[in-house]
Amino acid sequence: MELTLWTYEGPPHVGAMRIATSMEGVHYVLHAPQGDTYADLLFTMIERRGLRPPVTYTTFQARDLGGDTAELVQRSIRQAVERFQPEALLVGESCTAELIQDQPGALAAGMNLGVPMVNLELPAYSKKENWGAAETFYQLVRTLLKPQLPAPGTPKPSPSRWRDEGRRPRVNLLGPSLLGFRCRDDVLEITRLLAEHGIDVAVVAPLGARPADLERIPTADANVCLYPEVAGPVCSWLERSFGTPVVRTVPIGIGATAAFLRELHGVLDLALPAELQEVEGQPSEAERRSRLPWYSKSVDSTYLTGKRVFIFADATHAIAAARIASRELGFQVVGLGSYSREQAREVRAAAAELGLEALITDDYLVVEKAMAEAAAELVLGTQMERHSAKRLGLPCAVISAPLHVQDVPARYSPQMGWEGANVIFDSWVHPLMMGLEEHLIGMFRHDFEFVDGHRSHLGDGAPAAASGADQEGSTATATVPTPAPATTATTGPAPGTTTAGAAVREALESLWTADGEAELAKIPFFVRGKVRKNTEAFARERGLERIDAEALYDAKAHFSR
C-alpha cells in the first residue's frame, strides 16, 4: 500500500457498500473498527441521499481485541437481521478488520439466519473499489440464481424466443450503481431509447433492484453491459451459465449509440429500422436526434478543430471520450489513461489506435505530470483532474467518477444515448469557449471596455460609478483605449466633424500589408474589430509605418502581458 492525499478508488468494501446501497431489501453487515464508518458520507454528502446506507458496523474498539470479537460479530449480524428484515444479507469486513482474521462470513453461514447470505471475501490490500463492487454484484446474482441453473447439456435459449412467445423482446440493463457517473439518467435515457425501438427492459440492476428482481434476470433475451467495471463479470457468467447473449457496446456518443442499437437488433434478430441503416443522402437517426453531428459539420466548430485533449478516467468513460473526441468533434487526443487496472487491456488498445501509449496508474501526481507534458488545451477526467487542470490553468470537464457533489446534478443530465451526446457536447465545448473568452479578455485587458469602472453600454441609464482617479480619462471619441468617464454619456463628435484620432485611423487602415490583413482574417469575426483597433493603437505608440503579421503578433504579446 501507499500513503496518498487523494485516491481514485476506495477499498473493496466501499464497492460492496455501493451495491448494497444501490439496491432495495439488501443489508450489509461490515466487520470494521469505529474509524472505518466514514463511508456513510459518500452517499449522504456526494449522492445527496436522504437515507443512510443499509450497513451495520460491528465497530469494535481496541479493548475488544483482547476478548472474543467473534461473539461481537454474531451479535451484530443477529440484531441486523431482526431489525431490518432484509431479503438478502451481505457479510464482509473492512481492510482493518481483515488483519484480525475473524472471518465474519463463515460465522454468519452457521447461524441459520433464514435469508440468503453472501460471504464477501474482498482482499483489501490487493484490490480496490470497482473490483469490490463487481465481485459483490457477481456473488449476489450467483447466489440468488443458483436454484435456476440449467442442468448440463440443456439447450441454450434462443435470443429470438420473444417472437415464438408472441411478445416484445426484453433486455436487462446491468451495471448502474450509486457513486457511478450519471447512472440514474443513463438508465432513463436508454430505457426510453429502447422503448422507441420496441424493446422492453426486464431488470435494471443493481440500481433500484430488489433480490427478487435479480431472480428474474434469466427471463430476458439479452443482457446489456452498461458499465463493464461493475457488470462485466456477472454478464460473462450469465452468458456461460444461461446462454444469455451480452451486448457490450456502451452507448456513449453518436457513433457508439448507433453501433449499440445495431448490435442489439442483431443479437435479438430484430429487423434494423431504416433510420439506423446508413443510406447515402438520407439523414440518420443520430442527425435527427442530436445536435452534436450538426455542430461538428458547422463553421462554428472550426475554432475547436484540432484542440489537444488529455483524457483520464475510468475505462468505460475514457475509451468513449477518446472515440468522441477524435471521431466526432475533430479534437486531437494527446493523452489517454485510466485508473481501472481490470480494464487496462481495453484502454491500451484504444490508445494504440490513436498512436498513444496508455497511462495506467492510480497516482494522481503522475497523471498531472503527464497532463502538463502533453501540452493539452482541454482535460477530460475525474474531480482530481479538475483540481490538477486548475493548477495548470487548463479548462476541464469531469466525465467519470470519482466525482464531487457538483457532478451529481439534480437536473436530467445523461451521458448515454442521443440526449447524452447533447450533454457531452455542452459540457466539453463550454470549457473551451470559456477558455477562449478568458484568453481574449487577457489579450484586450487594456481596452476601455475591459477596464474596471468603464462607462456602461446603457449610457445615461447606467448607475453612476464611484468618483476618484478611476473616473479620469478621455471621451468615447478618443482612439487610445482608455477608460471613458461614467458621469458623461458622450456619444461621439458632432455631425460633419472629424476627430484627429479618426484621421489617424484612416491613415493606418491604408498601411495594413497583405500578410497582416491575411493574419487578421484568421481571427474570429466577433473580436476582429477589437484586434484591429488594439493593433493600430500599438502601431501608433511604436511609430510603425506598416502593420504586417509580425506587428500583429507583437501587439498580441504586448496586450497579453
DAHU-V849467 format. One record per residue. N is the residue number from 1. PHI is phi as a letter, one per 40 degrees, with the letter a starting at -180 (* if undefined). PSI is psi in whole degrees, -180 to 180 (none if undefined). Layout:
BEGIN
((N;PHI;PSI) (N;PHI;PSI))
END
This chain:
BEGIN
((1;*;163) (2;b;133) (3;c;130) (4;a;156) (5;c;-42) (6;b;155) (7;a;143) (8;c;-34) (9;b;147) (10;c;-175) (11;c;166) (12;c;-26) (13;c;-22) (14;c;-37) (15;c;-42) (16;c;-38) (17;c;-34) (18;c;-42) (19;c;-47) (20;c;-42) (21;c;-29) (22;c;-26) (23;c;171) (24;b;143) (25;g;10) (26;b;137) (27;b;146) (28;b;118) (29;c;118) (30;b;116) (31;c;110) (32;a;150) (33;c;172) (34;d;-37) (35;c;-13) (36;c;15) (37;c;12) (38;c;-21) (39;c;-20) (40;d;-37) (41;c;-27) (42;d;-34) (43;c;-38) (44;c;-32) (45;c;-53) (46;c;-48) (47;c;-12) (48;f;44) (49;c;145) (50;c;-10) (51;b;142) (52;c;160) (53;d;148) (54;c;68) (55;b;133) (56;b;124) (57;c;142) (58;c;-26) (59;f;57) (60;c;154) (61;b;175) (62;d;-38) (63;c;-21) (64;c;-21) (65;c;-19) (66;c;-7) (67;b;-150) (68;c;93) (69;c;-20) (70;c;-40) (71;c;-35) (72;c;-41) (73;c;-49) (74;c;-39) (75;c;-42) (76;c;-41) (77;c;-46) (78;c;-43) (79;c;-37) (80;c;-42) (81;c;-42) (82;c;-39) (83;c;-45) (84;c;-14) (85;f;57) (86;c;156) (87;c;-18) (88;a;146) (89;b;132) (90;b;135) (91;b;128) (92;a;-170) (93;b;153) (94;c;175) (95;c;-36) (96;c;-43) (97;c;-26) (98;d;-29) (99;c;-28) (100;c;-5) (101;f;52) (102;c;-19) (103;f;66) (104;c;-32) (105;c;-41) (106;c;-37) (107;c;-42) (108;c;-32) (109;c;-27) (110;c;15) (111;b;-4) (112;f;61) (113;c;-21) (114;g;9) (115;b;153) (116;d;132) (117;b;135) (118;b;121) (119;c;112) (120;c;115) (121;b;96) (122;b;105) (123;c;104) (124;c;-22) (125;b;5) (126;b;-14) (127;b;167) (128;b;-168) (129;d;-51) (130;c;-39) (131;c;-42) (132;c;-39) (133;c;-45) (134;c;-42) (135;c;-40) (136;c;-46) (137;c;-43) (138;c;-48) (139;c;-37) (140;c;-47) (141;c;-44) (142;c;-40) (143;c;-45) (144;c;-28) (145;c;0) (146;d;-42) (147;c;-19) (148;c;-1) (149;d;128) (150;c;150) (151;c;152) (152;d;137) (153;g;-4) (154;c;131) (155;d;140) (156;c;139) (157;c;148) (158;c;135) (159;c;-12) (160;b;19) (161;c;-19) (162;d;-33) (163;c;-41) (164;c;-31) (165;c;0) (166;g;41) (167;b;175) (168;c;150) (169;c;152) (170;b;149) (171;b;163) (172;b;141) (173;b;109) (174;b;137) (175;h;-28) (176;c;140) (177;a;167) (178;c;152) (179;g;11) (180;c;-175) (181;b;107) (182;f;32) (183;c;-42) (184;d;-46) (185;c;-33) (186;c;-42) (187;c;-44) (188;c;-44) (189;c;-44) (190;c;-36) (191;c;-44) (192;c;-42) (193;c;-44) (194;c;-39) (195;c;-36) (196;c;-23) (197;b;15) (198;g;26) (199;b;129) (200;c;157) (201;b;121) (202;c;-55) (203;b;135) (204;b;126) (205;a;147) (206;c;-16) (207;c;115) (208;g;0) (209;c;155) (210;b;164) (211;d;-36) (212;c;-31) (213;c;-39) (214;c;-31) (215;c;-15) (216;c;0) (217;d;-43) (218;c;-10) (219;c;-10) (220;c;157) (221;c;-20) (222;a;157) (223;b;134) (224;b;117) (225;c;85) (226;c;-39) (227;b;95) (228;d;-30) (229;d;-33) (230;b;-40) (231;b;-7) (232;d;-55) (233;c;-42) (234;c;-35) (235;c;-41) (236;c;-41) (237;c;-42) (238;c;-36) (239;c;-42) (240;c;-42) (241;c;-38) (242;b;-6) (243;g;19) (244;c;119) (245;c;155) (246;b;131) (247;c;114) (248;b;-8) (249;c;125) (250;c;118) (251;c;62) (252;b;114) (253;h;163) (254;c;-54) (255;c;-42) (256;c;-35) (257;c;-44) (258;c;-42) (259;c;-37) (260;c;-47) (261;c;-39) (262;c;-43) (263;c;-43) (264;c;-43) (265;c;-37) (266;c;-43) (267;c;-40) (268;c;0) (269;f;46) (270;b;136) (271;d;134) (272;c;123) (273;c;154) (274;d;-35) (275;c;-16) (276;c;-8) (277;c;139) (278;c;97) (279;b;122) (280;c;133) (281;g;-8) (282;b;135) (283;c;135) (284;c;170) (285;c;-36) (286;c;-43) (287;c;-26) (288;c;-27) (289;b;-17) (290;b;149) (291;c;-13) (292;c;-45) (293;c;-39) (294;c;-46) (295;c;-41) (296;c;-26) (297;c;-6) (298;c;162) (299;c;-27) (300;c;-29) (301;c;-10) (302;c;-22) (303;c;-29) (304;b;-8) (305;c;131) (306;g;5) (307;c;139) (308;c;121) (309;b;132) (310;b;130) (311;b;129) (312;a;121) (313;a;-170) (314;c;163) (315;c;-44) (316;d;-50) (317;c;-30) (318;c;-47) (319;c;-44) (320;c;-42) (321;c;-40) (322;c;-40) (323;c;-45) (324;c;-46) (325;c;-45) (326;c;-35) (327;b;-24) (328;b;-22) (329;b;-6) (330;g;23) (331;c;164) (332;b;114) (333;c;117) (334;b;-1) (335;a;137) (336;a;129) (337;a;176) (338;a;155) (339;c;-2) (340;c;90) (341;c;-29) (342;c;-24) (343;b;25) (344;c;-36) (345;c;-44) (346;c;-39) (347;c;-41) (348;c;-38) (349;c;-41) (350;c;-39) (351;c;-40) (352;c;-36) (353;c;-26) (354;c;6) (355;g;27) (356;b;163) (357;b;122) (358;c;145) (359;b;108) (360;b;108) (361;a;160) (362;b;20) (363;b;109) (364;c;-25) (365;c;-35) (366;c;-39) (367;c;-43) (368;c;-39) (369;c;-44) (370;c;-36) (371;c;-44) (372;c;-42) (373;c;-27) (374;c;-9) (375;f;49) (376;c;155) (377;b;-13) (378;a;137) (379;b;132) (380;b;115) (381;a;-150) (382;c;-174) (383;c;-25) (384;c;-36) (385;c;-30) (386;c;-43) (387;c;-44) (388;c;-43) (389;c;-36) (390;c;-41) (391;c;-33) (392;c;-3) (393;g;33) (394;b;144) (395;c;148) (396;a;145) (397;b;134) (398;c;129) (399;b;4) (400;a;158) (401;c;152) (402;c;148) (403;b;172) (404;b;169) (405;d;-31) (406;c;-14) (407;c;9) (408;b;74) (409;c;150) (410;c;-26) (411;c;170) (412;c;119) (413;a;67) (414;c;167) (415;b;-20) (416;c;159) (417;g;-172) (418;c;-44) (419;c;-34) (420;c;-36) (421;c;-37) (422;c;-43) (423;c;-43) (424;c;-44) (425;d;-49) (426;c;-51) (427;c;-23) (428;c;-40) (429;c;-37) (430;d;-44) (431;c;-35) (432;c;-42) (433;c;-42) (434;c;-35) (435;c;-40) (436;c;-42) (437;c;-44) (438;c;-38) (439;c;-42) (440;c;-39) (441;c;-41) (442;c;-38) (443;c;-37) (444;b;26) (445;c;-14) (446;c;-9) (447;c;145) (448;c;-28) (449;c;-15) (450;b;6) (451;c;135) (452;d;134) (453;g;8) (454;c;162) (455;c;135) (456;c;152) (457;c;-13) (458;c;-12) (459;g;-128) (460;c;-21) (461;c;-6) (462;c;146) (463;c;145) (464;c;134) (465;c;166) (466;c;143) (467;c;167) (468;h;-167) (469;c;-29) (470;c;-18) (471;c;-8) (472;c;147) (473;i;178) (474;c;173) (475;c;174) (476;c;-11) (477;c;-10) (478;c;146) (479;c;-17) (480;c;130) (481;c;86) (482;b;160) (483;c;139) (484;c;151) (485;c;141) (486;c;-14) (487;c;-14) (488;b;127) (489;c;64) (490;c;127) (491;b;-9) (492;i;178) (493;c;162) (494;c;153) (495;d;139) (496;g;-3) (497;b;159) (498;b;127) (499;c;162) (500;c;-37) (501;c;-41) (502;c;-37) (503;c;-42) (504;c;-42) (505;d;-46) (506;c;-39) (507;c;-41) (508;c;-35) (509;c;-28) (510;c;-6) (511;b;2) (512;c;128) (513;c;168) (514;c;-43) (515;c;-30) (516;c;-44) (517;c;-40) (518;c;-41) (519;c;-37) (520;c;-35) (521;c;-20) (522;c;-13) (523;c;137) (524;d;140) (525;d;-30) (526;c;-9) (527;b;1) (528;c;-39) (529;c;-40) (530;c;-38) (531;c;-44) (532;d;-47) (533;c;-46) (534;c;-36) (535;c;-40) (536;c;-38) (537;c;-41) (538;c;-42) (539;c;-41) (540;c;-46) (541;c;-33) (542;c;-7) (543;g;31) (544;c;137) (545;c;-26) (546;b;144) (547;b;101) (548;b;-172) (549;c;-38) (550;c;-39) (551;c;-37) (552;c;-43) (553;c;-41) (554;c;-40) (555;c;-41) (556;c;-45) (557;c;-39) (558;c;-48) (559;c;-12) (560;c;-12) (561;c;none))
END
